[in-house]
């Protein structure tokens, strides 16, 4: 079971207590593990808690070894030998200048790759794909485009000139991704620049496309999304990052065997 880490403190910890009781009632012991997606090869600082259950305490010794490490901070000898976190540039540099097709405007549903892959991560993403699908993004009003144009990489609405300042709403909206850093958490609202988060393309004045968000979640390019625009963004943002899911599943398998 996966959820946001805030669940650990909900109702003064009673929610977690109830979850563990429910596991126990069906004969499973349960532990909560907090993981950051970037530690497992995902170019995103996504922090989630996983509830892992097993019968007979078989997973009490479960460890999820990292495959990547942080740019800074104290590191163990093992972590020093790991590659650093992947960045937005590692993820999108091969399609960085590619304009998306607009949702529901009748254009073709895929585009040819404009460049060969530039990183190992892009090689992985493109391994089984000949074209780029789901590279679609919403239309913005002229005011929104102008507002976006004043937001620098890594900044949000707080850096806007007075004429473009917002009158209210959430505090961390209109955030633009930084090419040299991992993405912030990709959510179900990742196609909306005015939603809390950092969903503005690093160099273009628009929201992330469905495919760009999917890449930041570690979905390979041959993975397709269906439904209307909102459905597809939701499928991307609500998913467990595939590479992190793989790390967990492999660790469970290795521990049980």
N, C-alpha and C positions, 0 to 999 in steps of 0.2 A: 504494500500500500504506500502511495506517495502523496505528499501534501506540502503546502508552504510551511516553513519552519515556525511561523507564528502559532501554529496549532499546539506547539509544546507548552505555551503559556495561557492558552485559552481557558477561561473559567478556573484560573489558578491551578492549572495542571489536571483538572478533573476530566477533561476530554481525553487526554493521553491515558489516564488511569482507566477510563471506561473502555478504551480500545484494547488495552492489555488484558482487561478482564474478559472481554469478548473472545479474544484469542484463547485465553486460558479455558474458557467454558467449552471450547471444542477440542481441547487437548493440546494446544500449542503454546510454547513459550514465545515471548515477543521482545524484541529490542528495537529501539529507535536510533537510527544512524543519520546524522546530518552530513550531506555531501554537497560539494560545489562542482558544477558541471565542468568548469575549466580544468579541474584536476584530472579529468578523464578524456582529454583531447577535444572537448567541445569549446569553441571560441566564444564563450559566454559565461558571465559571472552569476550563473543561476544557482541559487542556494535552496535546497529542498531537504525535507526529512523523509526517510524511508522506514516503514515499519516492516520488519522481517520476522516471520514466524516459522517455527519448526517443532516437530514432535521430539520428545525425549531430549531436549536441550542440544540438539545436534549442531546448531549454529552459534553456540555461545562463543566460540573462538573466531567467528567470522571477521575477516578484515578485507577491506576493499582497497587494494594497492593502487596508489596514484600512478598515472602514466605521464603526467606533466606537473610542473611546479610553478609557483608564483614568481613574479619578477623580483620581489624583495622579501625581506623577512628572514627569520631564522630557519635554516634548512638542515635536515639530517644529511649524513654522507650519501645515503641512497638518493635523496631528493636532489642533491647537487648534480647528480649524473642524469637527471631527467631533462627532457626538452622543456623550454619555457612555454607559458600559456600561448595558445594561438590567438591571433589578433583579427580584427575586422579585415585588415588588408590581406592577411593570409587566406582569408575566406573568399573575398570578393574581387581581388585585383584583376582576375582574368575577365570579369564582366563589369568592371567598375564604371566604364563610360557608356555601357549599353543602356539605351533608353527602353523603358518597359512599354508594352502595349497596354492600353487602357481597358479596364474591365467593362464588359458589355458594349463594346463599340464595333463589334463585328470583325475585328482583325483576326489573323491567324493565331492559333493558340500555342505556338512555339516559335523560337528564334534559333538561328544557327549561332554557335559559339564564335565570338569575334576574335578570340585569341586562344592559343594553346594554354594548357594549365601551367601556372607559374610556381606552384608549391606542391609539396607532397599531399597536403590536405585536399587541394583541388583535384589532384590525380585520383584520390580516393572518391571524391564526390562524383566525378565524371566517368568512373570506370565502366559503367554499363549504359551510358547515355550518349547519343549522337547529337541531340539538340537540347536546348534549354526550354523546359516547359514551366508553366505557371509564373512566368516573369511578367506579372501584371500588377498594376498599382492603381489606387483611386485617383480621380481627378480632384484638384484643389481649386478653391476660389482664388482670384487674383490677390486678395488681401492675405490669405494664408500663405501663398507663394512668396509675397513680399516679406511677410513676417519670418518665414523660414530662411529667407536669403540673408537675414541679419544674425542668424545663430551660427556661431563658429563650432568647429568640431569639439566635442566634449562639453559643450555648454548647453544651456536651456533658456527658457523664456526670461529668466532673471537678467540675462545679458542684452535684452532687446532695448533699442532706443525708446525714449518716452512715448513717441507717437504710436509705437506698436505694442506697448505694454498691455497685458491682460487686466481686466477689471476684477476678476475673481477666479475661482476654480481651484484645482489642485496645484500644489507648489512645484511639482517636478514634471511639468509638461513641456512640449516643444523641445525635447532633448535630441541633440544630434550625435550620432556615433562618431567615435574617434578612430581613425585608421590604425593607429599604432597601439590600440588597446583592445582587449576583449569587449564584446558587446555586454551591455547590461541585460537583465532578464528579459527574454522575449515572452510576451504574454499574448493572450487571446485578442488583445486590442492593438497588436503590433502594426496594423495598417492605418492607425489613427494617430496623427502627430499631436493631437491635443489630449491624448490619453496619458495617464501617468507612466513615465518610462522614458526610453531613449530610442525612438523609432524613426528619426529622420535619416535619410541616406547620408553617408559621410561627405559626399561631394556634390550631389544633385539636390535640387530644391523640391523634395517630395518625400513621401513616406516610403518605407521599404516595400519592395514587391513581395509577393507570397514566396517566390523562390529564394530571394535573398534572406528572408526570415527563416526559411526552411534550412538553408545552408548554415546559418548561425545556430540552428538547433542540432546540426549534424545529420540531417536527412540527406541521403544521396540524391543526385539529380534525377535518377530514374523513378523516384518515389513521387506519385501523382496525388493531387488533392482535388476534391470534387465538391460541388454545390456552388452557392453564390459566393461573392467575395467574403462576406462576413463568415460564412461556414469554413472557408479554406484557411483564413487567418486563425480562426478558432482551433481548427485541427492542428495547425502548427504550434500555436502558443500553449495549448493545454496538454500537449504531448510530453512524455518523459523523453529527454534527449536520448536518441538511440545509442550513441557511444557510451553514455553513462549507464543506460540500461544494460548494455552488453557487459560492462565492467562488473556490475552487480551480479548478473546472471552467471558470469564465468567464476566469480569468487564463491558464489553459493555452490556451484557444481564442484569446484576444486575442494571446497571444505567437506562436502558430503561424500566425495569419492576418496 
